[in-house]
Amino acid sequence: MALKLQYTYQGHTKTIGYANDKHHSMFEAAAAAEGLDLSRYRMLEQQVEMSTRDKQAHRDFRDNYFRELGFDEIKVIRDET
């Protein structure tokens, strides 16, 4: 079963191949497909992880950061064929 990643970036919906072993998360895979540098995100993410253990705070930070980059509705699709 193949995995695909569907996301909307700056109003355009795109679908790409996705492999869990090549990317840290589906968010980073979408950013890599768009050629975005995530070094600042990783630095800030590490600070959030060090400041709180609240998983909801981590998700909120991630979701808001990628929304500011122009992403919307990132999801993994299982291709059954």
Stockholm file with secondary structure:
# STOCKHOLM 1.0

chainA/1-81         MALKLQYTYQGHTKTIGYANDKHHSMFEAAAAAEGLDLSRYRMLEQQVEMSTRDKQAHRDFRDNYFRELGFDEIKVIRDET
#=GR chainA/1-81 SS CEEEEEEEETTEEEEEECCTTTCSSHHHHHHHHTTCCCHHHHHHHHHHHHHCCCHHHHHHHHHHHHHHHTEEEEEEEEECC
#=GC SS_cons        CEEEEEEEETTEEEEEECCTTTCSSHHHHHHHHTTCCCHHHHHHHHHHHHHCCCHHHHHHHHHHHHHHHTEEEEEEEEECC
//
